Amino acid sequence: MSNQQNQPDMELNEIIRVRHDKLKELREEGRDPFVITKFDRTHSSKDISEGFTTEERTIEIRGEQKNVTAKISPLNGNKVCVAGRIMSKRGMGKVGFVHISDKEGQIQLFVKKDILGEEEYAHFKKLDIGDIIGASGEVFTTQTGEISVRVDKITLLSKSLLPLPEKFHGMTNTDMRYRQRYIDLIMNADVKDTFIKRSKIISSIRRYLDGQGFLEVETPMLVSNAGGAAARPFETHFNALDEDFKLRISLELYLKRLIVGGLERVYEIGRVFRNEGLDTRHNPEFTLMELYQAYTDYHGMMDLTENLYRHVANEVLGTTKIVYNGIEMDLGKPFERITMVDAVKKYANVDFNEISTLDEARKVADEHHIEYEEHHKKGDILNLFFEEFVEKHLVQPTFVMDHPVEISPLTKKKPENPDYVERFEFFMNGWEMANAYSELNDPIDQRERFKAQEELLAHGDEEANTTDEDFMRALEIGMAPTGGIGFGIDRMCMLLTDSAAIRDVLLFPTMKPLDK
């Protein structure tokens, strides 16, 4: 058994000292594991266990006859080389059992002194949980029915100098799980599965868009004008140019330049940065996907969103019915489509079609205890009603359409009602999952919208946009009618992996320094 299992009360410093002594001894014997540069692994744990058959056996345990189900690997009798981290170690005398973990799962190693030899078996007994080893041997099924490798050679590939968390209690401190994700991944198979799924989700998105003729591109993260969204940017200084720059808050304005340039269908999946708070759905750096398609509108973006979500769910999960926090959401059914005005009427019983002035909007806001600011206009107050009364009800996939122009500075107005724009937000589980427009391509209108944003900035709105003159120049060259959308990749991963917080789908989330 491992050192820390034999002496559960041993102080951490003593455990570390003993492990360092073991390493020193190995080096003195010419067995330094850190000089080994490679190990020729032939099979993973999954390769060995996949496709097993079963047979019923009767075995004797402590004098009693018991029936067991034995797993028979297709590789039974074959020689394999495996490698991984020791997760458990037990046995005594001349026989030992080890479970090692690799990317695919775990496999048991059966280690016998008579096979390994006396000297090598003595070295085996000194191995600790957490050590990384390579082993060769024949695949077989133990008497108790577990697929295993009968080891004929073990190679220590890396010595673990710090102990892993205690086996049965695991890594229970949530804060430390996020700070030390490497240990979290070692100890918690479900965490590893979440991040494998995240990778598959992003790959599936790419496959779908590539199949639709979209071109993946990269645009600058360091920008002089951080536009395209309502958010406070992070600021930095570029010494070589002696200029202040910002980290991007959106991908929008550069991708639209490419539409102007004739690329017609483009997308980018990348990090954006917003100087905002931390909570279960927000992290200051997160993954955003934006795509733009010439010659379509926001209805085309709705169709694309439905098809994309179904494709990803089917490919990654094998179903269009997903369960989050015990609630089933069906991506296979047509997504509901409702205007923001109708949604507020449905859930707040307030009809903004009957409200024509700012004073009327403020009056109804006061009656419903909705707090607003002096600069807020009628459309802003409609949005405040939506956030207060509607969002929490949008559990099943829903497109909320036709936002007020005041909160949509980059969107085409509805020709029949210019107080509203051709925009939708996609909701699931009460969360905004995507935001899409029929993109504004009128440079004269766009300049007026930027001017209105700058007035908000002058009145203290730190999330307002400023005029991007190079983007304006691109619009003046001419941009085709275009549909565009931004997807929150992290929230999508949360829903598809049933993860409670955004930190659960970010490998290294932003954390407050420990000394704070």
C-alpha positions as CSV (number, residue, x, y, z in Angstrom):
1,M,0.0,0.0,0.0
2,S,1.1,3.6,-0.5
3,N,3.0,5.5,2.1
4,Q,0.1,7.9,2.9
5,Q,-2.4,5.0,3.2
6,N,-0.1,3.2,5.7
7,Q,0.3,6.3,7.8
8,P,-2.9,8.3,7.5
9,D,-1.8,10.6,10.4
10,M,1.6,11.5,8.9
11,E,2.0,15.3,8.5
12,L,2.1,16.6,4.9
13,N,5.7,17.8,5.3
14,E,6.8,14.4,6.3
15,I,5.1,12.8,3.3
16,I,6.8,15.3,1.0
17,R,10.2,14.6,2.7
18,V,9.8,10.8,2.3
19,R,8.9,11.3,-1.4
20,H,12.0,13.5,-2.0
21,D,14.1,10.9,-0.2
22,K,12.7,8.2,-2.6
23,L,13.6,10.3,-5.6
24,K,17.1,10.9,-4.2
25,E,17.5,7.2,-3.7
26,L,16.4,6.5,-7.3
27,R,18.9,8.9,-8.7
28,E,21.7,7.4,-6.7
29,E,20.8,4.0,-8.1
30,G,20.8,5.4,-11.7
31,R,17.0,5.1,-12.0
32,D,16.1,8.8,-12.3
33,P,12.6,8.9,-13.8
34,F,13.0,12.5,-15.1
35,V,15.7,11.5,-17.6
36,I,13.2,9.3,-19.5
37,T,12.1,11.2,-22.6
38,K,9.4,8.8,-24.0
39,F,7.5,5.6,-23.5
40,D,6.0,3.6,-26.4
41,R,2.4,3.1,-25.3
42,T,0.5,0.7,-27.6
43,H,-2.9,0.8,-26.0
44,S,-5.1,3.0,-23.8
45,S,-7.4,1.8,-21.1
46,K,-10.3,2.2,-23.5
47,D,-8.6,0.2,-26.2
48,I,-8.3,-2.7,-23.8
49,S,-11.7,-2.7,-22.3
50,E,-13.8,-1.6,-25.3
51,G,-16.0,-4.2,-26.9
52,F,-15.7,-6.7,-24.0
53,T,-17.9,-9.8,-23.7
54,T,-19.1,-11.3,-20.4
55,E,-19.2,-14.8,-18.9
56,E,-20.6,-16.0,-15.6
57,R,-18.1,-17.5,-13.1
58,T,-18.3,-19.2,-9.7
59,I,-15.4,-18.4,-7.5
60,E,-14.5,-19.0,-3.9
61,I,-14.0,-16.0,-1.6
62,R,-13.1,-16.6,2.0
63,G,-14.5,-20.1,1.8
64,E,-17.8,-19.0,0.2
65,Q,-18.9,-19.7,-3.3
66,K,-19.9,-16.6,-5.2
67,N,-21.2,-15.9,-8.7
68,V,-19.4,-13.1,-10.6
69,T,-19.7,-11.6,-14.1
70,A,-16.4,-11.7,-15.8
71,K,-15.5,-9.1,-18.5
72,I,-13.5,-10.6,-21.3
73,S,-11.5,-8.2,-23.4
74,P,-11.1,-8.8,-27.1
75,L,-7.3,-8.4,-26.4
76,N,-7.2,-11.2,-23.8
77,G,-3.9,-13.0,-24.3
78,N,-2.3,-10.1,-26.2
79,K,0.8,-8.2,-25.1
80,V,0.2,-4.5,-24.5
81,C,2.1,-1.5,-23.2
82,V,0.0,1.0,-21.1
83,A,0.9,4.2,-19.2
84,G,-0.8,6.4,-16.7
85,R,-1.0,7.8,-13.2
86,I,-1.3,5.5,-10.2
87,M,-4.7,6.2,-8.6
88,S,-4.8,3.2,-6.2
89,K,-2.4,0.6,-4.9
90,R,-3.1,-2.4,-2.8
91,G,-1.9,-5.9,-2.0
92,M,0.7,-7.6,0.2
93,G,3.3,-10.2,0.1
94,K,4.0,-11.4,-3.4
95,V,1.0,-9.9,-5.3
96,G,0.0,-6.3,-5.8
97,F,-2.8,-4.5,-7.7
98,V,-2.6,-1.0,-9.2
99,H,-5.2,1.1,-11.0
100,I,-3.7,3.6,-13.4
101,S,-5.6,6.4,-15.0
102,D,-5.1,7.7,-18.6
103,K,-7.1,10.1,-20.8
104,E,-9.7,7.3,-21.6
105,G,-10.3,5.9,-18.1
106,Q,-8.6,3.4,-15.8
107,I,-7.1,-0.1,-16.1
108,Q,-6.0,-2.5,-13.4
109,L,-2.4,-3.8,-13.3
110,F,-1.8,-7.2,-11.7
111,V,1.8,-7.3,-10.4
112,K,3.3,-10.5,-9.2
113,K,6.8,-10.9,-7.6
114,D,7.4,-14.2,-9.4
115,I,6.9,-12.5,-12.8
116,L,8.5,-9.1,-12.2
117,G,11.5,-10.4,-10.3
118,E,12.5,-9.7,-6.7
119,E,14.5,-6.5,-7.3
120,E,11.9,-4.9,-9.6
121,Y,9.0,-6.0,-7.2
122,A,10.8,-4.2,-4.4
123,H,10.9,-1.0,-6.5
124,F,7.3,-1.5,-7.3
125,K,6.3,-1.6,-3.6
126,K,8.0,1.9,-3.2
127,L,5.8,3.5,-5.8
128,D,3.3,6.1,-4.5
129,I,-0.2,7.1,-5.6
130,G,0.3,9.9,-8.1
131,D,3.4,8.4,-9.7
132,I,3.2,8.1,-13.5
133,I,4.3,4.7,-14.8
134,G,4.5,2.7,-18.0
135,A,3.9,-1.1,-17.9
136,S,3.9,-4.0,-20.3
137,G,2.2,-7.3,-20.0
138,E,-0.5,-9.7,-21.2
139,V,-4.2,-8.8,-21.0
140,F,-6.3,-11.2,-19.0
141,T,-9.4,-11.3,-16.7
142,T,-8.8,-11.8,-13.0
143,Q,-10.6,-14.4,-10.9
144,T,-13.1,-11.7,-9.7
145,G,-13.9,-10.7,-13.3
146,E,-11.9,-7.5,-13.9
147,I,-10.0,-6.9,-17.1
148,S,-6.4,-6.4,-16.2
149,V,-2.8,-6.4,-17.4
150,R,-0.5,-9.1,-16.0
151,V,2.6,-7.0,-15.7
152,D,6.1,-8.2,-16.7
153,K,7.8,-4.8,-16.7
154,I,7.2,-1.5,-14.9
155,T,9.0,1.8,-15.7
156,L,8.7,4.8,-13.4
157,L,8.2,7.8,-15.8
158,S,7.5,10.6,-13.3
159,K,7.8,10.8,-9.5
160,S,4.9,12.6,-7.8
161,L,6.5,14.7,-5.0
162,L,3.2,16.0,-3.7
163,P,0.4,13.7,-2.5
164,L,-3.0,13.8,-4.2
165,P,-6.1,14.5,-2.1
166,E,-7.3,11.7,0.1
167,K,-9.0,9.1,-2.1
168,F,-12.5,8.9,-0.5
169,H,-13.0,12.6,0.2
170,G,-11.5,13.9,-3.0
171,M,-11.0,17.5,-3.8
172,T,-14.0,19.1,-2.1
173,N,-12.8,22.7,-1.8
174,T,-14.5,24.3,-4.8
175,D,-12.2,27.3,-4.8
176,M,-9.1,25.1,-4.9
177,R,-10.6,23.0,-7.6
178,Y,-10.7,26.0,-9.9
179,R,-7.2,27.2,-8.8
180,Q,-5.6,23.8,-9.2
181,R,-7.5,22.4,-12.2
182,Y,-4.8,19.9,-12.9
183,I,-5.6,18.1,-9.6
184,D,-9.4,18.5,-10.2
185,L,-8.9,16.7,-13.6
186,I,-6.9,13.9,-12.0
187,M,-9.4,13.3,-9.1
188,N,-12.8,13.9,-10.8
189,A,-13.7,11.9,-13.9
190,D,-16.8,13.9,-14.5
191,V,-14.7,17.1,-14.7
192,K,-12.5,15.6,-17.3
193,D,-15.6,14.5,-19.2
194,T,-17.0,18.0,-19.1
195,F,-13.9,19.5,-20.8
196,I,-13.7,16.7,-23.3
197,K,-17.3,17.5,-24.2
198,R,-16.5,21.2,-24.4
199,S,-13.7,20.5,-27.0
200,K,-16.2,18.3,-29.0
201,I,-18.8,21.0,-28.9
202,I,-16.5,23.6,-30.4
203,S,-15.2,21.1,-33.0
204,S,-18.9,20.3,-33.9
205,I,-19.7,24.0,-34.3
206,R,-16.7,24.3,-36.7
207,R,-17.7,21.3,-38.7
208,Y,-21.3,22.6,-39.1
209,L,-20.3,26.1,-40.2
210,D,-17.5,24.9,-42.5
211,G,-20.1,22.6,-44.1
212,Q,-22.3,25.7,-44.7
213,G,-19.5,27.5,-46.5
214,F,-18.4,29.7,-43.7
215,L,-14.7,30.8,-43.5
216,E,-13.0,30.8,-40.1
217,V,-10.9,33.9,-39.5
218,E,-8.9,35.7,-36.8
219,T,-9.2,39.3,-35.9
220,P,-7.3,41.5,-33.4
221,M,-7.6,41.2,-29.7
222,L,-5.7,44.4,-29.0
223,V,-7.6,47.3,-30.5
224,S,-7.7,51.1,-30.3
225,N,-11.5,51.2,-30.3
226,A,-13.3,48.4,-28.4
227,G,-16.8,48.5,-30.0
228,G,-19.6,46.1,-31.0
229,A,-21.1,45.6,-27.5
230,A,-22.2,47.4,-24.4
231,A,-19.4,46.6,-22.0
232,R,-16.5,48.2,-20.2
233,P,-13.1,47.2,-21.8
234,F,-9.8,46.5,-20.1
235,E,-7.2,49.0,-21.0
236,T,-3.4,48.6,-21.5
237,H,-0.4,50.6,-22.9
238,F,1.6,49.5,-25.9
239,N,5.1,50.7,-25.1
240,A,6.6,50.4,-28.6
241,L,4.0,52.8,-30.1
242,D,3.5,54.8,-26.8
243,E,-0.2,54.3,-27.3
244,D,-3.1,53.2,-25.2
245,F,-5.0,50.1,-26.4
246,K,-8.0,48.1,-25.2
247,L,-8.7,44.4,-25.2
248,R,-11.6,43.6,-27.5
249,I,-15.1,43.3,-26.0
250,S,-16.6,41.9,-29.3
251,L,-15.7,40.5,-32.7
252,E,-18.3,42.4,-34.6
253,L,-16.7,45.4,-36.3
254,Y,-13.7,43.6,-37.8
255,L,-15.8,40.7,-39.1
256,K,-18.1,43.2,-40.8
257,R,-15.1,44.7,-42.5
258,L,-14.5,41.3,-44.0
259,I,-18.1,41.2,-45.3
260,V,-17.4,44.5,-47.0
261,G,-14.3,42.9,-48.4
262,G,-16.4,40.2,-50.1
263,L,-15.7,37.2,-47.9
264,E,-19.5,36.9,-47.5
265,R,-19.6,34.1,-44.8
266,V,-17.2,34.5,-42.0
267,Y,-17.0,33.4,-38.3
268,E,-14.5,33.6,-35.5
269,I,-14.4,31.7,-32.2
270,G,-12.2,33.5,-29.7
271,R,-11.7,35.2,-26.4
272,V,-13.2,38.5,-25.6
273,F,-12.6,40.6,-22.4
274,R,-15.1,42.6,-20.4
275,N,-14.3,44.5,-17.3
276,E,-17.2,43.3,-15.3
277,G,-18.0,41.3,-12.2
278,L,-17.8,37.6,-11.5
279,D,-20.8,35.3,-11.0
280,T,-22.2,31.9,-12.0
281,R,-22.7,33.1,-15.7
282,H,-20.0,35.8,-16.1
283,N,-16.2,35.7,-16.3
284,P,-14.2,38.7,-17.5
285,E,-12.6,36.7,-20.3
286,F,-14.9,34.3,-22.1
287,T,-15.3,32.6,-25.4
288,L,-17.5,34.2,-28.0
289,M,-18.4,33.1,-31.5
290,E,-19.6,35.6,-34.0
291,L,-20.6,34.9,-37.6
292,Y,-21.8,37.1,-40.4
293,Q,-23.5,36.1,-43.6
294,A,-24.2,38.4,-46.6
295,Y,-27.5,38.5,-48.3
296,T,-29.6,37.2,-45.4
297,D,-31.3,38.8,-42.3
298,Y,-32.2,38.0,-38.7
299,H,-34.7,35.3,-39.8
300,G,-31.9,33.5,-41.6
301,M,-29.9,33.7,-38.4
302,M,-32.8,32.1,-36.5
303,D,-32.8,29.2,-38.9
304,L,-29.1,28.8,-38.6
305,T,-29.3,28.9,-34.8
306,E,-31.9,26.1,-34.7
307,N,-30.0,23.9,-37.1
308,L,-26.6,24.5,-35.3
309,Y,-27.9,23.7,-31.8
310,R,-29.6,20.5,-33.1
311,H,-26.5,19.5,-35.0
312,V,-24.2,20.0,-32.0
313,A,-26.5,18.3,-29.5
314,N,-27.0,15.3,-31.8
315,E,-23.3,15.0,-32.6
316,V,-21.9,15.4,-29.0
317,L,-24.8,14.0,-26.9
318,G,-26.6,11.8,-29.3
319,T,-29.9,13.5,-28.6
320,T,-31.8,16.8,-29.1
321,K,-33.3,16.5,-25.6
322,I,-31.0,17.9,-23.0
323,V,-31.5,18.0,-19.2
324,Y,-30.1,20.9,-17.2
325,N,-30.6,21.0,-13.4
326,G,-33.4,18.4,-13.7
327,I,-35.3,20.4,-16.4
328,E,-35.6,18.9,-19.9
329,M,-35.3,21.2,-22.9
330,D,-36.2,19.9,-26.3
331,L,-34.0,21.2,-29.2
332,G,-35.9,19.0,-31.7
333,K,-39.1,21.1,-31.6
334,P,-39.4,24.4,-33.5
335,F,-38.1,27.2,-31.3
336,E,-40.7,29.6,-30.1
337,R,-40.5,33.1,-31.7
338,I,-42.0,36.1,-29.9
339,T,-41.5,39.9,-30.0
340,M,-40.2,41.7,-27.0
341,V,-43.4,43.7,-26.8
342,D,-45.6,40.6,-26.9
343,A,-43.4,38.9,-24.3
344,V,-43.7,41.8,-21.9
345,K,-47.4,41.9,-22.5
346,K,-47.6,38.1,-21.8
347,Y,-45.6,38.1,-18.6
348,A,-46.0,41.6,-17.2
349,N,-49.5,42.4,-18.6
350,V,-48.1,45.7,-19.9
351,D,-48.7,46.6,-23.6
352,F,-46.0,49.0,-24.9
353,N,-47.9,49.3,-28.1
354,E,-50.3,51.4,-26.1
355,I,-47.5,53.6,-24.6
356,S,-46.5,56.4,-26.9
357,T,-44.5,58.8,-24.8
358,L,-41.5,58.7,-22.4
359,D,-43.7,60.1,-19.6
360,E,-46.2,57.2,-20.0
361,A,-43.3,54.7,-19.9
362,R,-41.9,56.2,-16.7
363,K,-45.4,56.2,-15.1
364,V,-46.0,52.5,-15.8
365,A,-42.4,51.7,-14.6
366,D,-43.1,53.5,-11.3
367,E,-46.3,51.5,-10.9
368,H,-44.4,48.2,-11.4
369,H,-41.4,49.3,-9.2
370,I,-39.0,49.3,-12.1
371,E,-36.0,51.5,-11.5
372,Y,-34.7,53.6,-14.4
373,E,-32.2,56.3,-15.0
374,E,-32.7,59.9,-16.2
375,H,-31.2,59.2,-19.6
376,H,-33.4,56.1,-20.2
377,K,-35.9,56.4,-23.1
378,K,-39.1,54.5,-23.7
379,G,-37.2,51.6,-25.4
380,D,-34.8,51.3,-22.4
381,I,-37.7,51.0,-20.1
382,L,-39.3,48.3,-22.2
383,N,-36.0,46.4,-22.0
384,L,-36.0,46.8,-18.2
385,F,-39.5,45.3,-18.0
386,F,-38.3,42.4,-20.2
387,E,-35.4,41.7,-17.9
388,E,-37.5,41.9,-14.7
389,F,-40.6,40.0,-15.8
390,V,-39.8,37.9,-18.8
391,E,-36.3,36.3,-18.9
392,K,-36.8,33.8,-16.1
393,H,-39.8,32.3,-18.0
394,L,-37.9,31.5,-21.2
395,V,-36.8,28.0,-20.3
396,Q,-37.5,26.2,-23.6
397,P,-35.6,27.5,-26.7
398,T,-37.1,30.9,-27.6
399,F,-36.2,33.7,-29.9
400,V,-37.2,37.1,-28.5
401,M,-37.4,39.5,-31.5
402,D,-37.7,43.1,-32.5
403,H,-35.9,45.1,-29.8
404,P,-36.2,48.9,-29.3
405,V,-33.8,50.9,-31.3
406,E,-32.4,52.6,-28.2
407,I,-30.6,49.5,-27.1
408,S,-29.5,48.3,-30.6
409,P,-27.0,50.8,-32.1
410,L,-25.7,48.4,-34.8
411,T,-29.0,47.0,-36.1
412,K,-31.3,47.7,-39.0
413,K,-34.6,49.4,-38.1
414,K,-37.9,47.6,-39.0
415,P,-39.1,49.4,-42.1
416,E,-42.8,49.4,-40.9
417,N,-41.9,50.5,-37.4
418,P,-38.6,52.4,-37.0
419,D,-38.9,52.5,-33.2
420,Y,-37.8,48.8,-33.3
421,V,-35.0,46.9,-35.0
422,E,-34.6,43.5,-36.7
423,R,-32.8,41.9,-33.8
424,F,-33.4,38.8,-31.7
425,E,-31.9,37.3,-28.5
426,F,-32.0,33.5,-28.1
427,F,-33.0,32.2,-24.7
428,M,-32.8,28.9,-22.9
429,N,-33.1,28.1,-19.2
430,G,-33.8,31.8,-18.7
431,W,-30.4,32.7,-20.1
432,E,-29.5,34.8,-23.1
433,M,-27.6,32.3,-25.3
434,A,-27.1,34.4,-28.5
435,N,-27.8,37.9,-29.9
436,A,-28.4,38.5,-33.6
437,Y,-29.3,41.3,-36.0
438,S,-30.1,42.2,-39.5
439,E,-26.9,44.3,-39.6
440,L,-27.1,48.0,-40.1
441,N,-25.4,48.8,-43.4
442,D,-26.5,52.4,-43.8
443,P,-23.4,54.5,-43.0
444,I,-25.4,57.7,-42.5
445,D,-27.8,56.0,-40.0
446,Q,-24.8,54.3,-38.3
447,R,-23.0,57.6,-37.7
448,E,-26.1,59.0,-36.0
449,R,-26.3,55.9,-33.8
450,F,-22.6,56.3,-32.9
451,K,-23.3,60.0,-32.1
452,A,-26.1,59.0,-29.7
453,Q,-23.8,56.5,-28.1
454,E,-21.1,59.1,-27.5
455,E,-23.7,61.3,-25.9
456,L,-24.5,58.5,-23.5
457,L,-20.7,58.1,-22.8
458,A,-20.5,61.8,-22.1
459,H,-23.3,61.4,-19.5
460,G,-21.4,58.6,-17.6
461,D,-22.4,55.4,-19.4
462,E,-19.1,53.6,-19.4
463,E,-20.5,50.8,-21.6
464,A,-21.5,53.1,-24.5
465,N,-19.7,52.8,-27.9
466,T,-17.6,55.4,-29.6
467,T,-17.4,56.1,-33.3
468,D,-15.0,53.8,-35.2
469,E,-13.9,55.9,-38.2
470,D,-12.2,53.0,-40.0
471,F,-15.4,50.9,-39.6
472,M,-17.4,53.9,-40.9
473,R,-15.1,54.1,-43.9
474,A,-15.8,50.4,-44.6
475,L,-19.6,51.0,-44.5
476,E,-19.2,53.9,-46.8
477,I,-17.5,51.6,-49.3
478,G,-20.6,49.5,-49.1
479,M,-21.7,46.4,-47.2
480,A,-24.3,43.9,-48.6
481,P,-27.5,43.2,-46.5
482,T,-26.1,40.9,-43.8
483,G,-27.3,38.8,-40.9
484,G,-25.0,38.4,-37.9
485,I,-25.0,36.6,-34.6
486,G,-22.9,36.2,-31.5
487,F,-23.0,33.0,-29.5
488,G,-21.9,32.6,-25.9
489,I,-19.9,29.4,-26.2
490,D,-19.4,29.0,-22.4
491,R,-23.1,29.1,-21.7
492,M,-23.8,26.7,-24.5
493,C,-21.2,24.3,-22.9
494,M,-22.9,24.8,-19.5
495,L,-26.2,23.7,-20.8
496,L,-24.9,20.7,-22.8
497,T,-22.8,19.4,-19.9
498,D,-25.3,20.2,-17.1
499,S,-22.7,22.5,-15.3
500,A,-23.9,24.8,-12.6
501,A,-21.5,27.7,-13.1
502,I,-19.4,29.2,-15.9
503,R,-16.2,28.3,-13.9
504,D,-17.1,24.7,-14.3
505,V,-16.6,24.9,-18.1
506,L,-13.6,27.2,-18.1
507,L,-10.3,25.3,-17.5
508,F,-8.7,28.2,-15.7
509,P,-11.4,30.8,-14.6
510,T,-10.4,34.2,-13.3
511,M,-9.8,34.0,-9.5
512,K,-9.1,36.5,-6.9
513,P,-5.4,36.3,-5.8
514,L,-5.0,34.2,-2.7
515,D,-3.2,37.0,-0.8
516,K,-6.4,39.1,-1.3
